[in-house]
């Protein structure tokens, strides 16, 4: 299984995959947020101090786990926020 460590910051699923379809979790991938960027062990992260946010633009992007959830799939240490834009 693959493990991805994500540093603190705001991330748009559109930016992450380069398309308006959002972030699609892959089967068996473990995605962890809350890193400062200097850790050498996952237990060193502090997701309370190193807030890692996935920004979902209402009706434009999403964090989609449908079809990806199994015992090996993990999304941990993230804050997921839905933003609404008006013109």
ZANUVEX-66731 format. One record per atom (N, C-alpha, C): residue number from 1; residue in one letter; atom name; x, y, z. Coordinates in steps of 0.02 Angstrom, whole numbers, always signed. Example, Ala and Ser with C-alpha at 12.3 -4.5 7.8 and 13.67 -1.06 7.14 Angstrom:
BEGIN
<site><n>1</n><res>A</res><atom>N</atom><xx>+660</xx><yy>-284</yy><zz>+390</zz></site>
<site><n>1</n><res>A</res><atom>CA</atom><xx>+615</xx><yy>-225</yy><zz>+390</zz></site>
<site><n>1</n><res>A</res><atom>C</atom><xx>+660</xx><yy>-165</yy><zz>+390</zz></site>
<site><n>2</n><res>S</res><atom>N</atom><xx>+642</xx><yy>-112</yy><zz>+354</zz></site>
<site><n>2</n><res>S</res><atom>CA</atom><xx>+684</xx><yy>-53</yy><zz>+357</zz></site>
<site><n>2</n><res>S</res><atom>C</atom><xx>+645</xx><yy>+2</yy><zz>+394</zz></site>
This chain:
BEGIN
<site><n>1</n><res>X</res><atom>N</atom><xx>+41</xx><yy>-59</yy><zz>+0</zz></site>
<site><n>1</n><res>X</res><atom>CA</atom><xx>+0</xx><yy>+0</yy><zz>+0</zz></site>
<site><n>1</n><res>X</res><atom>C</atom><xx>+43</xx><yy>+62</yy><zz>+0</zz></site>
<site><n>2</n><res>X</res><atom>N</atom><xx>+19</xx><yy>+114</yy><zz>-33</zz></site>
<site><n>2</n><res>X</res><atom>CA</atom><xx>+55</xx><yy>+178</yy><zz>-36</zz></site>
<site><n>2</n><res>X</res><atom>C</atom><xx>+32</xx><yy>+225</yy><zz>+18</zz></site>
<site><n>3</n><res>X</res><atom>N</atom><xx>+79</xx><yy>+264</yy><zz>+45</zz></site>
<site><n>3</n><res>X</res><atom>CA</atom><xx>+64</xx><yy>+314</yy><zz>+95</zz></site>
<site><n>3</n><res>X</res><atom>C</atom><xx>+87</xx><yy>+382</yy><zz>+70</zz></site>
<site><n>4</n><res>X</res><atom>N</atom><xx>+43</xx><yy>+432</yy><zz>+74</zz></site>
<site><n>4</n><res>X</res><atom>CA</atom><xx>+60</xx><yy>+500</yy><zz>+53</zz></site>
<site><n>4</n><res>X</res><atom>C</atom><xx>+53</xx><yy>+546</yy><zz>+113</zz></site>
<site><n>5</n><res>X</res><atom>N</atom><xx>+107</xx><yy>+584</yy><zz>+126</zz></site>
<site><n>5</n><res>X</res><atom>CA</atom><xx>+107</xx><yy>+633</yy><zz>+181</zz></site>
<site><n>5</n><res>X</res><atom>C</atom><xx>+98</xx><yy>+702</yy><zz>+151</zz></site>
<site><n>6</n><res>X</res><atom>N</atom><xx>+51</xx><yy>+741</yy><zz>+179</zz></site>
<site><n>6</n><res>X</res><atom>CA</atom><xx>+36</xx><yy>+807</yy><zz>+151</zz></site>
<site><n>6</n><res>X</res><atom>C</atom><xx>+51</xx><yy>+860</yy><zz>+204</zz></site>
<site><n>7</n><res>X</res><atom>N</atom><xx>+89</xx><yy>+911</yy><zz>+183</zz></site>
<site><n>7</n><res>X</res><atom>CA</atom><xx>+108</xx><yy>+966</yy><zz>+228</zz></site>
<site><n>7</n><res>X</res><atom>C</atom><xx>+48</xx><yy>+1011</yy><zz>+241</zz></site>
<site><n>8</n><res>X</res><atom>N</atom><xx>+51</xx><yy>+1048</yy><zz>+296</zz></site>
<site><n>8</n><res>X</res><atom>CA</atom><xx>-1</xx><yy>+1096</yy><zz>+313</zz></site>
<site><n>8</n><res>X</res><atom>C</atom><xx>-11</xx><yy>+1146</yy><zz>+257</zz></site>
<site><n>9</n><res>X</res><atom>N</atom><xx>-74</xx><yy>+1166</yy><zz>+248</zz></site>
<site><n>9</n><res>X</res><atom>CA</atom><xx>-91</xx><yy>+1215</yy><zz>+196</zz></site>
<site><n>9</n><res>X</res><atom>C</atom><xx>-161</xx><yy>+1203</yy><zz>+171</zz></site>
<site><n>10</n><res>X</res><atom>N</atom><xx>-181</xx><yy>+1245</yy><zz>+124</zz></site>
<site><n>10</n><res>X</res><atom>CA</atom><xx>-247</xx><yy>+1238</yy><zz>+92</zz></site>
<site><n>10</n><res>X</res><atom>C</atom><xx>-237</xx><yy>+1210</yy><zz>+23</zz></site>
<site><n>11</n><res>X</res><atom>N</atom><xx>-274</xx><yy>+1157</yy><zz>+8</zz></site>
<site><n>11</n><res>X</res><atom>CA</atom><xx>-270</xx><yy>+1124</yy><zz>-56</zz></site>
<site><n>11</n><res>X</res><atom>C</atom><xx>-338</xx><yy>+1118</yy><zz>-88</zz></site>
<site><n>12</n><res>X</res><atom>N</atom><xx>-343</xx><yy>+1137</yy><zz>-150</zz></site>
<site><n>12</n><res>X</res><atom>CA</atom><xx>-405</xx><yy>+1129</yy><zz>-187</zz></site>
<site><n>12</n><res>X</res><atom>C</atom><xx>-401</xx><yy>+1064</yy><zz>-226</zz></site>
<site><n>13</n><res>X</res><atom>N</atom><xx>-452</xx><yy>+1021</yy><zz>-221</zz></site>
<site><n>13</n><res>X</res><atom>CA</atom><xx>-451</xx><yy>+960</yy><zz>-261</zz></site>
<site><n>13</n><res>X</res><atom>C</atom><xx>-443</xx><yy>+975</yy><zz>-336</zz></site>
<site><n>14</n><res>X</res><atom>N</atom><xx>-468</xx><yy>+1032</yy><zz>-359</zz></site>
<site><n>14</n><res>X</res><atom>CA</atom><xx>-457</xx><yy>+1050</yy><zz>-430</zz></site>
<site><n>14</n><res>X</res><atom>C</atom><xx>-383</xx><yy>+1057</yy><zz>-444</zz></site>
<site><n>15</n><res>X</res><atom>N</atom><xx>-346</xx><yy>+1091</yy><zz>-400</zz></site>
<site><n>15</n><res>X</res><atom>CA</atom><xx>-275</xx><yy>+1100</yy><zz>-409</zz></site>
<site><n>15</n><res>X</res><atom>C</atom><xx>-238</xx><yy>+1034</yy><zz>-404</zz></site>
<site><n>16</n><res>X</res><atom>N</atom><xx>-261</xx><yy>+990</yy><zz>-360</zz></site>
<site><n>16</n><res>X</res><atom>CA</atom><xx>-227</xx><yy>+927</yy><zz>-348</zz></site>
<site><n>16</n><res>X</res><atom>C</atom><xx>-227</xx><yy>+881</yy><zz>-408</zz></site>
<site><n>17</n><res>X</res><atom>N</atom><xx>-279</xx><yy>+881</yy><zz>-446</zz></site>
<site><n>17</n><res>X</res><atom>CA</atom><xx>-283</xx><yy>+836</yy><zz>-503</zz></site>
<site><n>17</n><res>X</res><atom>C</atom><xx>-287</xx><yy>+871</yy><zz>-570</zz></site>
<site><n>18</n><res>X</res><atom>N</atom><xx>-289</xx><yy>+938</yy><zz>-569</zz></site>
<site><n>18</n><res>X</res><atom>CA</atom><xx>-289</xx><yy>+976</yy><zz>-631</zz></site>
<site><n>18</n><res>X</res><atom>C</atom><xx>-353</xx><yy>+970</yy><zz>-671</zz></site>
<site><n>19</n><res>X</res><atom>N</atom><xx>-408</xx><yy>+955</yy><zz>-639</zz></site>
<site><n>19</n><res>X</res><atom>CA</atom><xx>-471</xx><yy>+949</yy><zz>-675</zz></site>
<site><n>19</n><res>X</res><atom>C</atom><xx>-528</xx><yy>+971</yy><zz>-628</zz></site>
<site><n>20</n><res>X</res><atom>N</atom><xx>-586</xx><yy>+985</yy><zz>-655</zz></site>
<site><n>20</n><res>X</res><atom>CA</atom><xx>-642</xx><yy>+1006</yy><zz>-614</zz></site>
<site><n>20</n><res>X</res><atom>C</atom><xx>-677</xx><yy>+949</yy><zz>-579</zz></site>
<site><n>21</n><res>X</res><atom>N</atom><xx>-651</xx><yy>+889</yy><zz>-583</zz></site>
<site><n>21</n><res>X</res><atom>CA</atom><xx>-686</xx><yy>+831</yy><zz>-556</zz></site>
<site><n>21</n><res>X</res><atom>C</atom><xx>-669</xx><yy>+815</yy><zz>-484</zz></site>
<site><n>22</n><res>X</res><atom>N</atom><xx>-622</xx><yy>+851</yy><zz>-455</zz></site>
<site><n>22</n><res>X</res><atom>CA</atom><xx>-607</xx><yy>+841</yy><zz>-385</zz></site>
<site><n>22</n><res>X</res><atom>C</atom><xx>-554</xx><yy>+790</yy><zz>-370</zz></site>
<site><n>23</n><res>X</res><atom>N</atom><xx>-547</xx><yy>+773</yy><zz>-307</zz></site>
<site><n>23</n><res>X</res><atom>CA</atom><xx>-497</xx><yy>+726</yy><zz>-284</zz></site>
<site><n>23</n><res>X</res><atom>C</atom><xx>-530</xx><yy>+657</yy><zz>-277</zz></site>
<site><n>24</n><res>X</res><atom>N</atom><xx>-506</xx><yy>+609</yy><zz>-314</zz></site>
<site><n>24</n><res>X</res><atom>CA</atom><xx>-532</xx><yy>+541</yy><zz>-311</zz></site>
<site><n>24</n><res>X</res><atom>C</atom><xx>-482</xx><yy>+499</yy><zz>-272</zz></site>
<site><n>25</n><res>X</res><atom>N</atom><xx>-505</xx><yy>+471</yy><zz>-217</zz></site>
<site><n>25</n><res>X</res><atom>CA</atom><xx>-462</xx><yy>+428</yy><zz>-178</zz></site>
<site><n>25</n><res>X</res><atom>C</atom><xx>-451</xx><yy>+362</yy><zz>-214</zz></site>
<site><n>26</n><res>X</res><atom>N</atom><xx>-390</xx><yy>+338</yy><zz>-213</zz></site>
<site><n>26</n><res>X</res><atom>CA</atom><xx>-373</xx><yy>+275</yy><zz>-245</zz></site>
<site><n>26</n><res>X</res><atom>C</atom><xx>-379</xx><yy>+218</yy><zz>-195</zz></site>
<site><n>27</n><res>X</res><atom>N</atom><xx>-401</xx><yy>+162</yy><zz>-218</zz></site>
<site><n>27</n><res>X</res><atom>CA</atom><xx>-407</xx><yy>+103</yy><zz>-177</zz></site>
<site><n>27</n><res>X</res><atom>C</atom><xx>-340</xx><yy>+86</yy><zz>-144</zz></site>
<site><n>28</n><res>X</res><atom>N</atom><xx>-340</xx><yy>+81</yy><zz>-78</zz></site>
<site><n>28</n><res>X</res><atom>CA</atom><xx>-281</xx><yy>+60</yy><zz>-42</zz></site>
<site><n>28</n><res>X</res><atom>C</atom><xx>-229</xx><yy>+114</yy><zz>-27</zz></site>
<site><n>29</n><res>X</res><atom>N</atom><xx>-241</xx><yy>+176</yy><zz>-48</zz></site>
<site><n>29</n><res>X</res><atom>CA</atom><xx>-193</xx><yy>+230</yy><zz>-35</zz></site>
<site><n>29</n><res>X</res><atom>C</atom><xx>-209</xx><yy>+261</yy><zz>+33</zz></site>
<site><n>30</n><res>X</res><atom>N</atom><xx>-157</xx><yy>+272</yy><zz>+71</zz></site>
<site><n>30</n><res>X</res><atom>CA</atom><xx>-164</xx><yy>+304</yy><zz>+137</zz></site>
<site><n>30</n><res>X</res><atom>C</atom><xx>-139</xx><yy>+375</yy><zz>+132</zz></site>
<site><n>31</n><res>X</res><atom>N</atom><xx>-185</xx><yy>+423</yy><zz>+141</zz></site>
<site><n>31</n><res>X</res><atom>CA</atom><xx>-171</xx><yy>+494</yy><zz>+133</zz></site>
<site><n>31</n><res>X</res><atom>C</atom><xx>-174</xx><yy>+527</yy><zz>+202</zz></site>
<site><n>32</n><res>X</res><atom>N</atom><xx>-117</xx><yy>+554</yy><zz>+225</zz></site>
<site><n>32</n><res>X</res><atom>CA</atom><xx>-113</xx><yy>+584</yy><zz>+292</zz></site>
<site><n>32</n><res>X</res><atom>C</atom><xx>-95</xx><yy>+658</yy><zz>+287</zz></site>
<site><n>33</n><res>X</res><atom>N</atom><xx>-132</xx><yy>+700</yy><zz>+321</zz></site>
<site><n>33</n><res>X</res><atom>CA</atom><xx>-118</xx><yy>+771</yy><zz>+326</zz></site>
<site><n>33</n><res>X</res><atom>C</atom><xx>-90</xx><yy>+788</yy><zz>+394</zz></site>
<site><n>34</n><res>X</res><atom>N</atom><xx>-69</xx><yy>+851</yy><zz>+402</zz></site>
<site><n>34</n><res>X</res><atom>CA</atom><xx>-46</xx><yy>+874</yy><zz>+467</zz></site>
<site><n>34</n><res>X</res><atom>C</atom><xx>+29</xx><yy>+876</yy><zz>+477</zz></site>
<site><n>35</n><res>X</res><atom>N</atom><xx>+67</xx><yy>+880</yy><zz>+423</zz></site>
<site><n>35</n><res>X</res><atom>CA</atom><xx>+139</xx><yy>+879</yy><zz>+428</zz></site>
<site><n>35</n><res>X</res><atom>C</atom><xx>+168</xx><yy>+950</yy><zz>+421</zz></site>
<site><n>36</n><res>X</res><atom>N</atom><xx>+223</xx><yy>+963</yy><zz>+457</zz></site>
<site><n>36</n><res>X</res><atom>CA</atom><xx>+259</xx><yy>+1025</yy><zz>+450</zz></site>
<site><n>36</n><res>X</res><atom>C</atom><xx>+308</xx><yy>+1021</yy><zz>+391</zz></site>
<site><n>37</n><res>X</res><atom>N</atom><xx>+329</xx><yy>+961</yy><zz>+374</zz></site>
<site><n>37</n><res>X</res><atom>CA</atom><xx>+375</xx><yy>+950</yy><zz>+319</zz></site>
<site><n>37</n><res>X</res><atom>C</atom><xx>+444</xx><yy>+927</yy><zz>+340</zz></site>
<site><n>38</n><res>X</res><atom>N</atom><xx>+454</xx><yy>+920</yy><zz>+405</zz></site>
<site><n>38</n><res>X</res><atom>CA</atom><xx>+519</xx><yy>+899</yy><zz>+430</zz></site>
<site><n>38</n><res>X</res><atom>C</atom><xx>+517</xx><yy>+830</yy><zz>+463</zz></site>
<site><n>39</n><res>X</res><atom>N</atom><xx>+459</xx><yy>+799</yy><zz>+466</zz></site>
<site><n>39</n><res>X</res><atom>CA</atom><xx>+451</xx><yy>+735</yy><zz>+500</zz></site>
<site><n>39</n><res>X</res><atom>C</atom><xx>+485</xx><yy>+679</yy><zz>+462</zz></site>
<site><n>40</n><res>X</res><atom>N</atom><xx>+508</xx><yy>+630</yy><zz>+499</zz></site>
<site><n>40</n><res>X</res><atom>CA</atom><xx>+536</xx><yy>+569</yy><zz>+469</zz></site>
<site><n>40</n><res>X</res><atom>C</atom><xx>+495</xx><yy>+508</yy><zz>+488</zz></site>
<site><n>41</n><res>X</res><atom>N</atom><xx>+444</xx><yy>+519</yy><zz>+531</zz></site>
<site><n>41</n><res>X</res><atom>CA</atom><xx>+401</xx><yy>+466</yy><zz>+554</zz></site>
<site><n>41</n><res>X</res><atom>C</atom><xx>+330</xx><yy>+494</yy><zz>+559</zz></site>
<site><n>42</n><res>X</res><atom>N</atom><xx>+280</xx><yy>+457</yy><zz>+536</zz></site>
<site><n>42</n><res>X</res><atom>CA</atom><xx>+211</xx><yy>+482</yy><zz>+537</zz></site>
<site><n>42</n><res>X</res><atom>C</atom><xx>+189</xx><yy>+501</yy><zz>+607</zz></site>
<site><n>43</n><res>X</res><atom>N</atom><xx>+213</xx><yy>+468</yy><zz>+659</zz></site>
<site><n>43</n><res>X</res><atom>CA</atom><xx>+194</xx><yy>+484</yy><zz>+727</zz></site>
<site><n>43</n><res>X</res><atom>C</atom><xx>+217</xx><yy>+553</yy><zz>+750</zz></site>
<site><n>44</n><res>X</res><atom>N</atom><xx>+262</xx><yy>+584</yy><zz>+713</zz></site>
<site><n>44</n><res>X</res><atom>CA</atom><xx>+287</xx><yy>+651</yy><zz>+731</zz></site>
<site><n>44</n><res>X</res><atom>C</atom><xx>+241</xx><yy>+707</yy><zz>+708</zz></site>
<site><n>45</n><res>X</res><atom>N</atom><xx>+193</xx><yy>+693</yy><zz>+666</zz></site>
<site><n>45</n><res>X</res><atom>CA</atom><xx>+150</xx><yy>+746</yy><zz>+640</zz></site>
<site><n>45</n><res>X</res><atom>C</atom><xx>+105</xx><yy>+773</yy><zz>+694</zz></site>
<site><n>46</n><res>X</res><atom>N</atom><xx>+83</xx><yy>+835</yy><zz>+684</zz></site>
<site><n>46</n><res>X</res><atom>CA</atom><xx>+38</xx><yy>+867</yy><zz>+732</zz></site>
<site><n>46</n><res>X</res><atom>C</atom><xx>-17</xx><yy>+900</yy><zz>+690</zz></site>
<site><n>47</n><res>X</res><atom>N</atom><xx>-70</xx><yy>+863</yy><zz>+678</zz></site>
<site><n>47</n><res>X</res><atom>CA</atom><xx>-123</xx><yy>+888</yy><zz>+633</zz></site>
<site><n>47</n><res>X</res><atom>C</atom><xx>-163</xx><yy>+945</yy><zz>+664</zz></site>
<site><n>48</n><res>X</res><atom>N</atom><xx>-157</xx><yy>+954</yy><zz>+730</zz></site>
<site><n>48</n><res>X</res><atom>CA</atom><xx>-191</xx><yy>+1010</yy><zz>+763</zz></site>
<site><n>48</n><res>X</res><atom>C</atom><xx>-155</xx><yy>+1076</yy><zz>+748</zz></site>
<site><n>49</n><res>X</res><atom>N</atom><xx>-89</xx><yy>+1076</yy><zz>+751</zz></site>
<site><n>49</n><res>X</res><atom>CA</atom><xx>-49</xx><yy>+1136</yy><zz>+737</zz></site>
<site><n>49</n><res>X</res><atom>C</atom><xx>-36</xx><yy>+1145</yy><zz>+662</zz></site>
<site><n>50</n><res>X</res><atom>N</atom><xx>-31</xx><yy>+1091</yy><zz>+626</zz></site>
<site><n>50</n><res>X</res><atom>CA</atom><xx>-16</xx><yy>+1094</yy><zz>+554</zz></site>
<site><n>50</n><res>X</res><atom>C</atom><xx>-79</xx><yy>+1077</yy><zz>+515</zz></site>
<site><n>51</n><res>X</res><atom>N</atom><xx>-126</xx><yy>+1123</yy><zz>+514</zz></site>
<site><n>51</n><res>X</res><atom>CA</atom><xx>-191</xx><yy>+1111</yy><zz>+483</zz></site>
<site><n>51</n><res>X</res><atom>C</atom><xx>-184</xx><yy>+1103</yy><zz>+408</zz></site>
<site><n>52</n><res>X</res><atom>N</atom><xx>-210</xx><yy>+1048</yy><zz>+384</zz></site>
<site><n>52</n><res>X</res><atom>CA</atom><xx>-209</xx><yy>+1032</yy><zz>+312</zz></site>
<site><n>52</n><res>X</res><atom>C</atom><xx>-282</xx><yy>+1030</yy><zz>+289</zz></site>
<site><n>53</n><res>X</res><atom>N</atom><xx>-300</xx><yy>+1077</yy><zz>+246</zz></site>
<site><n>53</n><res>X</res><atom>CA</atom><xx>-370</xx><yy>+1086</yy><zz>+225</zz></site>
<site><n>53</n><res>X</res><atom>C</atom><xx>-379</xx><yy>+1069</yy><zz>+152</zz></site>
<site><n>54</n><res>X</res><atom>N</atom><xx>-431</xx><yy>+1030</yy><zz>+138</zz></site>
<site><n>54</n><res>X</res><atom>CA</atom><xx>-452</xx><yy>+1018</yy><zz>+69</zz></site>
<site><n>54</n><res>X</res><atom>C</atom><xx>-512</xx><yy>+1064</yy><zz>+57</zz></site>
<site><n>55</n><res>X</res><atom>N</atom><xx>-504</xx><yy>+1110</yy><zz>+10</zz></site>
<site><n>55</n><res>X</res><atom>CA</atom><xx>-556</xx><yy>+1159</yy><zz>-6</zz></site>
<site><n>55</n><res>X</res><atom>C</atom><xx>-597</xx><yy>+1133</yy><zz>-65</zz></site>
<site><n>56</n><res>X</res><atom>N</atom><xx>-660</xx><yy>+1124</yy><zz>-54</zz></site>
<site><n>56</n><res>X</res><atom>CA</atom><xx>-704</xx><yy>+1101</yy><zz>-107</zz></site>
<site><n>56</n><res>X</res><atom>C</atom><xx>-749</xx><yy>+1159</yy><zz>-127</zz></site>
<site><n>57</n><res>X</res><atom>N</atom><xx>-746</xx><yy>+1179</yy><zz>-191</zz></site>
<site><n>57</n><res>X</res><atom>CA</atom><xx>-788</xx><yy>+1233</yy><zz>-215</zz></site>
<site><n>57</n><res>X</res><atom>C</atom><xx>-857</xx><yy>+1204</yy><zz>-231</zz></site>
<site><n>58</n><res>X</res><atom>N</atom><xx>-907</xx><yy>+1231</yy><zz>-199</zz></site>
<site><n>58</n><res>X</res><atom>CA</atom><xx>-975</xx><yy>+1206</yy><zz>-205</zz></site>
<site><n>58</n><res>X</res><atom>C</atom><xx>-995</xx><yy>+1196</yy><zz>-279</zz></site>
<site><n>59</n><res>X</res><atom>N</atom><xx>-1019</xx><yy>+1137</yy><zz>-294</zz></site>
<site><n>59</n><res>X</res><atom>CA</atom><xx>-1043</xx><yy>+1118</yy><zz>-361</zz></site>
<site><n>59</n><res>X</res><atom>C</atom><xx>-988</xx><yy>+1117</yy><zz>-414</zz></site>
<site><n>60</n><res>X</res><atom>N</atom><xx>-925</xx><yy>+1122</yy><zz>-394</zz></site>
<site><n>60</n><res>X</res><atom>CA</atom><xx>-871</xx><yy>+1120</yy><zz>-444</zz></site>
<site><n>60</n><res>X</res><atom>C</atom><xx>-820</xx><yy>+1066</yy><zz>-430</zz></site>
<site><n>61</n><res>X</res><atom>N</atom><xx>-807</xx><yy>+1051</yy><zz>-367</zz></site>
<site><n>61</n><res>X</res><atom>CA</atom><xx>-758</xx><yy>+1000</yy><zz>-352</zz></site>
<site><n>61</n><res>X</res><atom>C</atom><xx>-779</xx><yy>+963</yy><zz>-289</zz></site>
<site><n>62</n><res>X</res><atom>N</atom><xx>-748</xx><yy>+907</yy><zz>-278</zz></site>
<site><n>62</n><res>X</res><atom>CA</atom><xx>-767</xx><yy>+867</yy><zz>-221</zz></site>
<site><n>62</n><res>X</res><atom>C</atom><xx>-709</xx><yy>+823</yy><zz>-198</zz></site>
<site><n>63</n><res>X</res><atom>N</atom><xx>-717</xx><yy>+795</yy><zz>-141</zz></site>
<site><n>63</n><res>X</res><atom>CA</atom><xx>-673</xx><yy>+742</yy><zz>-117</zz></site>
<site><n>63</n><res>X</res><atom>C</atom><xx>-716</xx><yy>+679</yy><zz>-121</zz></site>
<site><n>64</n><res>X</res><atom>N</atom><xx>-700</xx><yy>+635</yy><zz>-166</zz></site>
<site><n>64</n><res>X</res><atom>CA</atom><xx>-742</xx><yy>+578</yy><zz>-183</zz></site>
<site><n>64</n><res>X</res><atom>C</atom><xx>-709</xx><yy>+513</yy><zz>-160</zz></site>
<site><n>65</n><res>X</res><atom>N</atom><xx>-742</xx><yy>+479</yy><zz>-114</zz></site>
<site><n>65</n><res>X</res><atom>CA</atom><xx>-716</xx><yy>+415</yy><zz>-91</zz></site>
<site><n>65</n><res>X</res><atom>C</atom><xx>-760</xx><yy>+357</yy><zz>-113</zz></site>
<site><n>66</n><res>X</res><atom>N</atom><xx>-811</xx><yy>+371</yy><zz>-153</zz></site>
<site><n>66</n><res>X</res><atom>CA</atom><xx>-857</xx><yy>+319</yy><zz>-175</zz></site>
<site><n>66</n><res>X</res><atom>C</atom><xx>-818</xx><yy>+269</yy><zz>-217</zz></site>
<site><n>67</n><res>X</res><atom>N</atom><xx>-824</xx><yy>+207</yy><zz>-200</zz></site>
<site><n>67</n><res>X</res><atom>CA</atom><xx>-790</xx><yy>+154</yy><zz>-236</zz></site>
<site><n>67</n><res>X</res><atom>C</atom><xx>-719</xx><yy>+144</yy><zz>-214</zz></site>
<site><n>68</n><res>X</res><atom>N</atom><xx>-694</xx><yy>+185</yy><zz>-168</zz></site>
<site><n>68</n><res>X</res><atom>CA</atom><xx>-624</xx><yy>+179</yy><zz>-148</zz></site>
<site><n>68</n><res>X</res><atom>C</atom><xx>-617</xx><yy>+155</yy><zz>-76</zz></site>
<site><n>69</n><res>X</res><atom>N</atom><xx>-672</xx><yy>+150</yy><zz>-41</zz></site>
<site><n>69</n><res>X</res><atom>CA</atom><xx>-667</xx><yy>+134</yy><zz>+29</zz></site>
<site><n>69</n><res>X</res><atom>C</atom><xx>-658</xx><yy>+58</yy><zz>+38</zz></site>
<site><n>70</n><res>X</res><atom>N</atom><xx>-603</xx><yy>+41</yy><zz>+69</zz></site>
<site><n>70</n><res>X</res><atom>CA</atom><xx>-591</xx><yy>-27</yy><zz>+91</zz></site>
<site><n>70</n><res>X</res><atom>C</atom><xx>-547</xx><yy>-23</yy><zz>+153</zz></site>
<site><n>71</n><res>X</res><atom>N</atom><xx>-527</xx><yy>-77</yy><zz>+180</zz></site>
<site><n>71</n><res>X</res><atom>CA</atom><xx>-488</xx><yy>-76</yy><zz>+242</zz></site>
<site><n>71</n><res>X</res><atom>C</atom><xx>-421</xx><yy>-42</yy><zz>+234</zz></site>
<site><n>72</n><res>X</res><atom>N</atom><xx>-395</xx><yy>-37</yy><zz>+174</zz></site>
<site><n>72</n><res>X</res><atom>CA</atom><xx>-329</xx><yy>-6</yy><zz>+164</zz></site>
<site><n>72</n><res>X</res><atom>C</atom><xx>-330</xx><yy>+67</yy><zz>+146</zz></site>
<site><n>73</n><res>X</res><atom>N</atom><xx>-389</xx><yy>+95</yy><zz>+132</zz></site>
<site><n>73</n><res>X</res><atom>CA</atom><xx>-394</xx><yy>+165</yy><zz>+111</zz></site>
<site><n>73</n><res>X</res><atom>C</atom><xx>-401</xx><yy>+209</yy><zz>+173</zz></site>
<site><n>74</n><res>X</res><atom>N</atom><xx>-359</xx><yy>+263</yy><zz>+175</zz></site>
<site><n>74</n><res>X</res><atom>CA</atom><xx>-360</xx><yy>+307</yy><zz>+233</zz></site>
<site><n>74</n><res>X</res><atom>C</atom><xx>-359</xx><yy>+380</yy><zz>+210</zz></site>
<site><n>75</n><res>X</res><atom>N</atom><xx>-401</xx><yy>+421</yy><zz>+240</zz></site>
<site><n>75</n><res>X</res><atom>CA</atom><xx>-398</xx><yy>+494</yy><zz>+233</zz></site>
<site><n>75</n><res>X</res><atom>C</atom><xx>-398</xx><yy>+520</yy><zz>+305</zz></site>
<site><n>76</n><res>X</res><atom>N</atom><xx>-340</xx><yy>+543</yy><zz>+329</zz></site>
<site><n>76</n><res>X</res><atom>CA</atom><xx>-332</xx><yy>+558</yy><zz>+400</zz></site>
<site><n>76</n><res>X</res><atom>C</atom><xx>-293</xx><yy>+623</yy><zz>+409</zz></site>
<site><n>77</n><res>X</res><atom>N</atom><xx>-315</xx><yy>+665</yy><zz>+456</zz></site>
<site><n>77</n><res>X</res><atom>CA</atom><xx>-278</xx><yy>+726</yy><zz>+472</zz></site>
<site><n>77</n><res>X</res><atom>C</atom><xx>-295</xx><yy>+785</yy><zz>+426</zz></site>
<site><n>78</n><res>X</res><atom>N</atom><xx>-353</xx><yy>+783</yy><zz>+395</zz></site>
<site><n>78</n><res>X</res><atom>CA</atom><xx>-375</xx><yy>+837</yy><zz>+350</zz></site>
<site><n>78</n><res>X</res><atom>C</atom><xx>-438</xx><yy>+870</yy><zz>+377</zz></site>
<site><n>79</n><res>X</res><atom>N</atom><xx>-444</xx><yy>+934</yy><zz>+361</zz></site>
<site><n>79</n><res>X</res><atom>CA</atom><xx>-506</xx><yy>+970</yy><zz>+371</zz></site>
<site><n>79</n><res>X</res><atom>C</atom><xx>-535</xx><yy>+980</yy><zz>+301</zz></site>
<site><n>80</n><res>X</res><atom>N</atom><xx>-597</xx><yy>+963</yy><zz>+291</zz></site>
<site><n>80</n><res>X</res><atom>CA</atom><xx>-629</xx><yy>+969</yy><zz>+226</zz></site>
<site><n>80</n><res>X</res><atom>C</atom><xx>-680</xx><yy>+1026</yy><zz>+231</zz></site>
<site><n>81</n><res>X</res><atom>N</atom><xx>-671</xx><yy>+1077</yy><zz>+188</zz></site>
<site><n>81</n><res>X</res><atom>CA</atom><xx>-712</xx><yy>+1137</yy><zz>+190</zz></site>
<site><n>81</n><res>X</res><atom>C</atom><xx>-745</xx><yy>+1148</yy><zz>+123</zz></site>
<site><n>82</n><res>X</res><atom>N</atom><xx>-810</xx><yy>+1161</yy><zz>+124</zz></site>
<site><n>82</n><res>X</res><atom>CA</atom><xx>-846</xx><yy>+1178</yy><zz>+63</zz></site>
<site><n>82</n><res>X</res><atom>C</atom><xx>-851</xx><yy>+1254</yy><zz>+59</zz></site>
<site><n>83</n><res>X</res><atom>N</atom><xx>-827</xx><yy>+1282</yy><zz>+4</zz></site>
<site><n>83</n><res>X</res><atom>CA</atom><xx>-829</xx><yy>+1355</yy><zz>-6</zz></site>
<site><n>83</n><res>X</res><atom>C</atom><xx>-883</xx><yy>+1371</yy><zz>-56</zz></site>
<site><n>84</n><res>X</res><atom>N</atom><xx>-914</xx><yy>+1428</yy><zz>-47</zz></site>
<site><n>84</n><res>X</res><atom>CA</atom><xx>-965</xx><yy>+1451</yy><zz>-93</zz></site>
<site><n>84</n><res>X</res><atom>C</atom><xx>-942</xx><yy>+1517</yy><zz>-123</zz></site>
<site><n>85</n><res>X</res><atom>N</atom><xx>-946</xx><yy>+1521</yy><zz>-189</zz></site>
<site><n>85</n><res>X</res><atom>CA</atom><xx>-922</xx><yy>+1582</yy><zz>-223</zz></site>
<site><n>85</n><res>X</res><atom>C</atom><xx>-982</xx><yy>+1618</yy><zz>-255</zz></site>
<site><n>86</n><res>X</res><atom>N</atom><xx>-983</xx><yy>+1684</yy><zz>-249</zz></site>
<site><n>86</n><res>X</res><atom>CA</atom><xx>-1035</xx><yy>+1723</yy><zz>-281</zz></site>
<site><n>86</n><res>X</res><atom>C</atom><xx>-1001</xx><yy>+1778</yy><zz>-322</zz></site>
<site><n>87</n><res>X</res><atom>N</atom><xx>-1034</xx><yy>+1799</yy><zz>-375</zz></site>
<site><n>87</n><res>X</res><atom>CA</atom><xx>-1006</xx><yy>+1852</yy><zz>-418</zz></site>
<site><n>87</n><res>X</res><atom>C</atom><xx>-1048</xx><yy>+1914</yy><zz>-414</zz></site>
